[in-house]
Amino acid sequence: QVQLAESGGGLVQAGGSLRLSCAGSRSIFSDIRAKAWYRQAPGKQRELVATITAGGNTNYADSVKGRFTISEGNARSTVYLQMDSLEPEDTAVYYCRWIRTDGRIYWGQGTQVTVSS
């Protein structure tokens, strides 16, 4: 049973944009404390990119501030990551992660983003 489904990755030239989506199944999208995007580049550890809390507060990694924007859909069943001014260093597999108020954590399967120079 798929609980988090990501989409929107792909190949883009440096300076371009992509919008990632992460849709939660009905069984989990209620009582979410926070949603986040992580990424993992080849040979590197997974790193936090952006978070949004149930109250709408957002935080970003320094490397993406001013270029990436995290947001939610109206029904809060989807979280987005708008990525502008992409750089080759942004190349990675991007994962969404949701944390419920009861502490349960859900991860998406990942979507590949490749930025060519």
DRENMARZA-590756 format. One record per atom (N, C-alpha, C): residue in one letter; atom name; x, y, z. Coordinates in pm, 1 decimal, decimal comma, always signed. Layout:
N
PT | A | CA | X | Y | Z
...
***
This chain:
117
PT | Q | N | +85,8 | -120,0 | +0,0
PT | Q | CA | +0,0 | +0,0 | +0,0
PT | Q | C | +88,6 | +123,9 | +0,0
PT | V | N | +78,9 | +201,8 | -108,6
PT | V | CA | +159,4 | +323,0 | -119,7
PT | V | C | +102,1 | +428,0 | -27,2
PT | Q | N | +186,1 | +486,8 | +59,7
PT | Q | CA | +138,7 | +588,2 | +151,4
PT | Q | C | +185,9 | +726,4 | +115,1
PT | L | N | +307,1 | +739,6 | +61,1
PT | L | CA | +357,9 | +866,2 | +10,5
PT | L | C | +406,6 | +842,5 | -131,7
PT | A | N | +357,8 | +920,0 | -224,7
PT | A | CA | +394,1 | +904,1 | -364,3
PT | A | C | +449,9 | +1034,5 | -417,0
PT | E | N | +576,9 | +1030,7 | -459,1
PT | E | CA | +643,9 | +1149,2 | -510,2
PT | E | C | +639,4 | +1151,0 | -661,8
PT | S | N | +645,5 | +1270,5 | -716,6
PT | S | CA | +652,2 | +1288,3 | -860,3
PT | S | C | +715,5 | +1422,2 | -890,4
PT | G | N | +751,7 | +1442,0 | -1016,4
PT | G | CA | +800,8 | +1571,7 | -1059,8
PT | G | C | +949,6 | +1580,1 | -1085,9
PT | G | N | +1022,7 | +1474,5 | -1054,8
PT | G | CA | +1166,2 | +1478,8 | -1081,8
PT | G | C | +1195,4 | +1471,2 | -1230,6
PT | G | N | +1321,2 | +1489,7 | -1265,2
PT | G | CA | +1359,2 | +1482,8 | -1404,9
PT | G | C | +1493,0 | +1546,0 | -1430,2
PT | L | N | +1521,0 | +1569,9 | -1557,4
PT | L | CA | +1646,2 | +1630,2 | -1601,9
PT | L | C | +1619,6 | +1773,7 | -1643,4
PT | V | N | +1700,0 | +1864,5 | -1592,8
PT | V | CA | +1682,8 | +2005,3 | -1624,9
PT | V | C | +1819,7 | +2070,8 | -1636,2
PT | Q | N | +1829,5 | +2176,0 | -1715,7
PT | Q | CA | +1954,9 | +2249,1 | -1727,3
PT | Q | C | +1972,4 | +2343,8 | -1609,0
PT | A | N | +2095,8 | +2374,5 | -1579,6
PT | A | CA | +2124,9 | +2469,8 | -1472,7
PT | A | C | +2050,0 | +2600,5 | -1498,6
PT | G | N | +1993,9 | +2654,6 | -1391,2
PT | G | CA | +1913,8 | +2775,3 | -1402,0
PT | G | C | +1765,2 | +2748,6 | -1421,6
PT | G | N | +1731,3 | +2623,5 | -1447,5
PT | G | CA | +1592,6 | +2586,9 | -1469,8
PT | G | C | +1517,0 | +2560,3 | -1341,3
PT | S | N | +1393,4 | +2514,2 | -1356,8
PT | S | CA | +1304,6 | +2490,9 | -1242,2
PT | S | C | +1238,1 | +2355,2 | -1252,7
PT | L | N | +1205,5 | +2301,8 | -1136,8
PT | L | CA | +1124,4 | +2181,0 | -1126,6
PT | L | C | +1032,7 | +2195,3 | -1006,2
PT | R | N | +920,8 | +2126,8 | -1009,5
PT | R | CA | +829,7 | +2124,5 | -895,0
PT | R | C | +803,0 | +1979,8 | -856,7
PT | L | N | +844,5 | +1944,5 | -737,0
PT | L | CA | +820,4 | +1810,6 | -685,4
PT | L | C | +690,5 | +1807,6 | -606,2
PT | S | N | +621,8 | +1694,1 | -614,1
PT | S | CA | +499,0 | +1674,3 | -538,1
PT | S | C | +510,5 | +1546,6 | -455,7
PT | C | N | +446,5 | +1547,8 | -341,2
PT | C | CA | +442,3 | +1428,9 | -255,5
PT | C | C | +300,4 | +1417,9 | -202,2
PT | A | N | +227,4 | +1319,9 | -250,7
PT | A | CA | +87,7 | +1301,5 | -211,7
PT | A | C | +76,2 | +1190,0 | -108,6
PT | G | N | +3,5 | +1217,4 | -3,3
PT | G | CA | -17,2 | +1119,1 | +101,8
PT | G | C | -149,7 | +1047,1 | +84,9
PT | S | N | -150,9 | +919,5 | +114,5
PT | S | CA | -275,9 | +845,3 | +107,8
PT | S | C | -367,5 | +888,0 | +222,7
PT | R | N | -498,3 | +862,6 | +203,7
PT | R | CA | -598,0 | +910,5 | +300,5
PT | R | C | -569,8 | +858,1 | +440,9
PT | S | N | -506,9 | +742,5 | +450,0
PT | S | CA | -485,6 | +679,7 | +580,8
PT | S | C | -384,6 | +754,4 | +666,1
PT | I | N | -302,6 | +840,5 | +602,5
PT | I | CA | -197,3 | +903,4 | +682,3
PT | I | C | -197,5 | +1054,5 | +679,7
PT | F | N | -275,3 | +1118,8 | +589,9
PT | F | CA | -250,9 | +1262,5 | +576,2
PT | F | C | -318,6 | +1346,0 | +684,3
PT | S | N | -388,3 | +1282,2 | +776,0
PT | S | CA | -439,6 | +1357,4 | +890,4
PT | S | C | -339,2 | +1348,3 | +1005,1
PT | D | N | -348,7 | +1442,4 | +1097,3
PT | D | CA | -263,8 | +1442,2 | +1216,6
PT | D | C | -115,7 | +1440,7 | +1184,1
PT | I | N | -76,3 | +1518,6 | +1086,3
PT | I | CA | +64,4 | +1528,9 | +1050,0
PT | I | C | +125,8 | +1647,4 | +1122,9
PT | R | N | +235,5 | +1622,3 | +1191,4
PT | R | CA | +303,5 | +1726,4 | +1266,7
PT | R | C | +392,6 | +1811,7 | +1176,4
PT | A | N | +457,6 | +1748,1 | +1080,9
PT | A | CA | +546,7 | +1820,7 | +991,7
PT | A | C | +571,3 | +1739,0 | +866,2
PT | K | N | +598,5 | +1808,1 | +759,4
PT | K | CA | +635,7 | +1745,6 | +632,7
PT | K | C | +770,9 | +1803,0 | +591,2
PT | A | N | +850,0 | +1721,1 | +525,2
PT | A | CA | +983,7 | +1766,3 | +489,0
PT | A | C | +1028,6 | +1703,5 | +358,1
PT | W | N | +1124,2 | +1769,9 | +296,7
PT | W | CA | +1195,2 | +1715,7 | +181,7
PT | W | C | +1341,1 | +1695,3 | +220,6
PT | Y | N | +1394,4 | +1579,5 | +185,3
PT | Y | CA | +1533,8 | +1547,0 | +201,2
PT | Y | C | +1590,3 | +1516,2 | +62,8
PT | R | N | +1722,6 | +1513,2 | +56,0
PT | R | CA | +1786,0 | +1468,9 | -68,0
PT | R | C | +1914,3 | +1393,7 | -36,1
PT | Q | N | +1950,0 | +1307,7 | -128,9
PT | Q | CA | +2073,1 | +1231,0 | -113,8
PT | Q | C | +2143,0 | +1223,1 | -247,3
PT | A | N | +2260,5 | +1283,3 | -250,8
PT | A | CA | +2344,2 | +1279,0 | -370,2
PT | A | C | +2433,7 | +1155,2 | -364,5
PT | P | N | +2482,0 | +1108,5 | -478,7
PT | P | CA | +2568,1 | +989,1 | -479,7
PT | P | C | +2689,1 | +1006,1 | -388,4
PT | G | N | +2712,1 | +908,9 | -301,8
PT | G | CA | +2826,7 | +911,9 | -213,8
PT | G | C | +2814,4 | +1004,5 | -94,9
PT | K | N | +2697,6 | +1065,2 | -77,6
PT | K | CA | +2678,3 | +1159,2 | +33,2
PT | K | C | +2564,4 | +1111,8 | +122,8
PT | Q | N | +2561,5 | +1167,4 | +243,4
PT | Q | CA | +2453,5 | +1136,1 | +335,6
PT | Q | C | +2326,4 | +1210,3 | +296,6
PT | R | N | +2216,2 | +1152,9 | +337,8
PT | R | CA | +2088,4 | +1219,8 | +314,2
PT | R | C | +2084,4 | +1348,0 | +397,4
PT | E | N | +2038,2 | +1456,4 | +336,0
PT | E | CA | +2033,9 | +1584,2 | +406,2
PT | E | C | +1895,8 | +1646,4 | +397,0
PT | L | N | +1862,7 | +1721,8 | +501,4
PT | L | CA | +1735,2 | +1791,7 | +506,8
PT | L | C | +1739,3 | +1914,4 | +416,9
PT | V | N | +1637,3 | +1929,0 | +334,4
PT | V | CA | +1629,9 | +2041,3 | +241,6
PT | V | C | +1532,2 | +2147,7 | +291,5
PT | A | N | +1411,6 | +2106,0 | +329,1
PT | A | CA | +1309,2 | +2201,9 | +370,5
PT | A | C | +1204,3 | +2132,0 | +455,1
PT | T | N | +1146,0 | +2207,8 | +546,9
PT | T | CA | +1038,3 | +2154,7 | +629,6
PT | T | C | +922,7 | +2252,3 | +635,8
PT | I | N | +803,4 | +2198,5 | +659,0
PT | I | CA | +686,0 | +2280,7 | +685,3
PT | I | C | +607,8 | +2213,0 | +796,9
PT | T | N | +572,5 | +2291,8 | +898,9
PT | T | CA | +500,5 | +2236,2 | +1012,5
PT | T | C | +349,9 | +2245,4 | +990,8
PT | A | N | +275,4 | +2182,7 | +1080,5
PT | A | CA | +130,0 | +2189,4 | +1071,1
PT | A | C | +81,5 | +2333,7 | +1083,0
PT | G | N | +158,6 | +2416,5 | +1151,3
PT | G | CA | +121,3 | +2556,0 | +1164,8
PT | G | C | +165,3 | +2642,8 | +1048,4
PT | G | N | +232,2 | +2580,9 | +951,9
PT | G | CA | +272,8 | +2655,6 | +832,8
PT | G | C | +411,0 | +2717,6 | +839,4
PT | N | N | +484,6 | +2692,0 | +948,4
PT | N | CA | +620,6 | +2745,7 | +956,9
PT | N | C | +713,5 | +2665,7 | +866,0
PT | T | N | +802,5 | +2736,2 | +800,6
PT | T | CA | +894,3 | +2671,6 | +706,8
PT | T | C | +1039,5 | +2697,5 | +745,9
PT | N | N | +1123,5 | +2604,3 | +710,2
PT | N | CA | +1267,5 | +2618,4 | +728,6
PT | N | C | +1339,0 | +2556,1 | +609,9
PT | Y | N | +1454,9 | +2611,7 | +578,8
PT | Y | CA | +1530,2 | +2566,3 | +462,4
PT | Y | C | +1677,2 | +2547,2 | +496,3
PT | A | N | +1739,2 | +2454,3 | +426,2
PT | A | CA | +1884,3 | +2443,1 | +433,3
PT | A | C | +1944,6 | +2568,6 | +372,3
PT | D | N | +2058,4 | +2611,4 | +424,7
PT | D | CA | +2121,8 | +2733,4 | +373,7
PT | D | C | +2148,4 | +2724,3 | +224,5
PT | S | N | +2179,1 | +2605,7 | +176,7
PT | S | CA | +2216,8 | +2589,6 | +36,8
PT | S | C | +2101,2 | +2612,2 | -60,3
PT | V | N | +1976,9 | +2610,6 | -10,5
PT | V | CA | +1862,1 | +2626,9 | -100,3
PT | V | C | +1778,5 | +2750,4 | -68,3
PT | K | N | +1813,4 | +2821,4 | +36,7
PT | K | CA | +1736,3 | +2941,3 | +73,7
PT | K | C | +1731,9 | +3039,1 | -41,9
PT | G | N | +1610,8 | +3090,3 | -66,2
PT | G | CA | +1593,0 | +3187,6 | -173,3
PT | G | C | +1571,4 | +3125,2 | -310,0
PT | R | N | +1592,4 | +2991,6 | -319,1
PT | R | CA | +1574,0 | +2923,9 | -448,1
PT | R | C | +1461,7 | +2820,5 | -442,3
PT | F | N | +1444,4 | +2756,0 | -327,0
PT | F | CA | +1342,9 | +2651,5 | -312,1
PT | F | C | +1229,9 | +2702,2 | -222,2
PT | T | N | +1108,5 | +2654,1 | -250,2
PT | T | CA | +993,0 | +2689,2 | -167,7
PT | T | C | +910,9 | +2564,5 | -138,7
PT | I | N | +885,9 | +2538,7 | -10,6
PT | I | CA | +801,2 | +2426,0 | +29,8
PT | I | C | +661,3 | +2480,1 | +58,7
PT | S | N | +561,1 | +2405,1 | +16,8
PT | S | CA | +423,4 | +2447,6 | +40,2
PT | S | C | +333,2 | +2324,7 | +45,4
PT | E | N | +208,6 | +2349,0 | +88,9
PT | E | CA | +110,0 | +2241,4 | +95,1
PT | E | C | -7,8 | +2272,2 | +4,9
PT | G | N | -74,4 | +2167,3 | -38,5
PT | G | CA | -198,9 | +2184,5 | -108,8
PT | G | C | -309,4 | +2224,4 | -12,7
PT | N | N | -423,3 | +2269,4 | -67,0
PT | N | CA | -531,7 | +2317,9 | +17,2
PT | N | C | -582,2 | +2212,9 | +115,4
PT | A | N | -585,1 | +2089,7 | +75,0
PT | A | CA | -635,5 | +1982,5 | +160,9
PT | A | C | -525,1 | +1923,1 | +248,7
PT | R | N | -406,0 | +1977,1 | +238,0
PT | R | CA | -289,2 | +1931,1 | +313,7
PT | R | C | -256,7 | +1785,6 | +287,3
PT | S | N | -309,1 | +1730,2 | +178,7
PT | S | CA | -276,6 | +1592,3 | +145,6
PT | S | C | -154,8 | +1583,1 | +54,1
PT | T | N | -104,1 | +1697,8 | +12,9
PT | T | CA | +10,9 | +1702,7 | -77,4
PT | T | C | +106,8 | +1810,8 | -31,0
PT | V | N | +234,2 | +1780,8 | -39,6
PT | V | CA | +336,5 | +1881,8 | -12,5
PT | V | C | +419,2 | +1898,3 | -139,7
PT | Y | N | +457,8 | +2021,6 | -167,0
PT | Y | CA | +530,6 | +2054,5 | -288,7
PT | Y | C | +668,2 | +2110,7 | -253,8
PT | L | N | +758,4 | +2098,3 | -349,2
PT | L | CA | +887,2 | +2165,5 | -340,9
PT | L | C | +912,2 | +2231,5 | -475,4
PT | Q | N | +895,9 | +2361,9 | -478,5
PT | Q | CA | +926,8 | +2438,9 | -598,5
PT | Q | C | +1075,4 | +2469,9 | -596,7
PT | M | N | +1146,0 | +2429,1 | -699,9
PT | M | CA | +1290,9 | +2445,3 | -705,8
PT | M | C | +1324,5 | +2533,9 | -825,7
PT | D | N | +1376,9 | +2650,6 | -798,3
PT | D | CA | +1414,8 | +2746,0 | -902,3
PT | D | C | +1566,1 | +2767,1 | -900,6
PT | S | N | +1616,2 | +2823,3 | -1008,6
PT | S | CA | +1759,9 | +2850,9 | -1019,5
PT | S | C | +1842,4 | +2728,0 | -982,6
PT | L | N | +1805,2 | +2616,5 | -1039,5
PT | L | CA | +1871,4 | +2490,5 | -1005,0
PT | L | C | +2017,5 | +2491,3 | -1048,4
PT | E | N | +2097,0 | +2424,9 | -965,6
PT | E | CA | +2240,9 | +2415,0 | -988,8
PT | E | C | +2279,5 | +2267,6 | -998,6
PT | P | N | +2390,7 | +2238,0 | -1065,6
PT | P | CA | +2433,5 | +2097,1 | -1073,4
PT | P | C | +2447,3 | +2032,3 | -935,4
PT | E | N | +2481,3 | +2113,0 | -835,5
PT | E | CA | +2497,0 | +2060,3 | -699,8
PT | E | C | +2364,0 | +2016,1 | -638,0
PT | D | N | +2254,1 | +2052,2 | -700,8
PT | D | CA | +2122,6 | +2009,1 | -652,2
PT | D | C | +2086,6 | +1868,5 | -700,3
PT | T | N | +2169,8 | +1810,5 | -785,3
PT | T | CA | +2144,9 | +1676,5 | -836,1
PT | T | C | +2143,7 | +1576,4 | -721,5
PT | A | N | +2034,2 | +1501,5 | -709,9
PT | A | CA | +2018,4 | +1406,7 | -599,7
PT | A | C | +1886,1 | +1332,7 | -616,6
PT | V | N | +1867,7 | +1231,9 | -534,3
PT | V | CA | +1735,6 | +1171,7 | -519,3
PT | V | C | +1665,9 | +1247,3 | -406,5
PT | Y | N | +1547,7 | +1295,7 | -432,8
PT | Y | CA | +1471,7 | +1374,1 | -336,4
PT | Y | C | +1361,7 | +1287,2 | -274,7
PT | Y | N | +1352,8 | +1293,6 | -142,3
PT | Y | CA | +1256,6 | +1213,7 | -67,3
PT | Y | C | +1166,9 | +1304,8 | +16,3
PT | C | N | +1040,9 | +1271,0 | +25,5
PT | C | CA | +955,4 | +1340,3 | +121,2
PT | C | C | +941,9 | +1254,3 | +247,2
PT | R | N | +920,8 | +1321,3 | +358,4
PT | R | CA | +911,3 | +1256,2 | +489,7
PT | R | C | +803,3 | +1326,1 | +569,1
PT | W | N | +708,3 | +1249,7 | +617,7
PT | W | CA | +601,0 | +1305,8 | +699,1
PT | W | C | +609,8 | +1246,9 | +839,1
PT | I | N | +586,4 | +1327,8 | +938,3
PT | I | CA | +585,1 | +1282,5 | +1077,8
PT | I | C | +446,9 | +1309,3 | +1135,3
PT | R | N | +385,5 | +1203,4 | +1186,0
PT | R | CA | +253,6 | +1219,6 | +1247,1
PT | R | C | +268,2 | +1266,8 | +1391,1
PT | T | N | +158,4 | +1313,9 | +1448,2
PT | T | CA | +161,7 | +1359,6 | +1586,7
PT | T | C | +190,0 | +1245,2 | +1683,5
PT | D | N | +163,2 | +1121,6 | +1642,4
PT | D | CA | +192,9 | +1007,5 | +1729,8
PT | D | C | +335,5 | +956,7 | +1713,0
PT | G | N | +413,6 | +1026,2 | +1631,9
PT | G | CA | +553,5 | +991,8 | +1615,1
PT | G | C | +584,8 | +902,0 | +1496,9
PT | R | N | +483,2 | +847,5 | +1433,5
PT | R | CA | +510,2 | +761,6 | +1317,7
PT | R | C | +567,3 | +844,4 | +1203,5
PT | I | N | +664,6 | +784,1 | +1134,9
PT | I | CA | +734,7 | +851,0 | +1025,1
PT | I | C | +711,1 | +774,5 | +895,9
PT | Y | N | +685,0 | +849,2 | +790,6
PT | Y | CA | +664,5 | +790,4 | +658,4
PT | Y | C | +761,2 | +853,8 | +559,6
PT | W | N | +817,6 | +771,0 | +474,3
PT | W | CA | +907,6 | +817,1 | +368,4
PT | W | C | +849,4 | +783,0 | +232,8
PT | G | N | +872,9 | +870,7 | +136,4
PT | G | CA | +841,0 | +839,7 | -0,9
PT | G | C | +950,3 | +754,6 | -62,2
PT | Q | N | +928,1 | +712,3 | -185,6
PT | Q | CA | +1022,4 | +622,1 | -252,1
PT | Q | C | +1138,0 | +696,2 | -317,1
PT | G | N | +1126,2 | +827,6 | -328,5
PT | G | CA | +1232,1 | +907,5 | -388,7
PT | G | C | +1206,6 | +936,6 | -535,2
PT | T | N | +1251,7 | +1053,3 | -576,6
PT | T | CA | +1242,7 | +1091,4 | -716,5
PT | T | C | +1374,7 | +1157,6 | -757,5
PT | Q | N | +1426,0 | +1119,6 | -872,1
PT | Q | CA | +1558,5 | +1166,1 | -916,2
PT | Q | C | +1547,8 | +1305,4 | -978,6
PT | V | N | +1635,8 | +1392,2 | -934,8
PT | V | CA | +1651,8 | +1524,5 | -995,2
PT | V | C | +1795,0 | +1534,2 | -1046,1
PT | T | N | +1809,2 | +1563,6 | -1174,0
PT | T | CA | +1941,8 | +1577,7 | -1234,8
PT | T | C | +1950,2 | +1713,5 | -1301,1
PT | V | N | +2050,9 | +1790,8 | -1262,3
PT | V | CA | +2071,5 | +1924,1 | -1317,2
PT | V | C | +2200,5 | +1922,2 | -1397,6
PT | S | N | +2189,5 | +1950,5 | -1524,8
PT | S | CA | +2306,9 | +1949,9 | -1611,0
PT | S | C | +2366,5 | +2090,4 | -1619,9
PT | S | N | +2496,6 | +2094,9 | -1635,8
PT | S | CA | +2565,0 | +2225,3 | -1641,9
PT | S | C | +2573,4 | +2277,1 | -1785,0
***
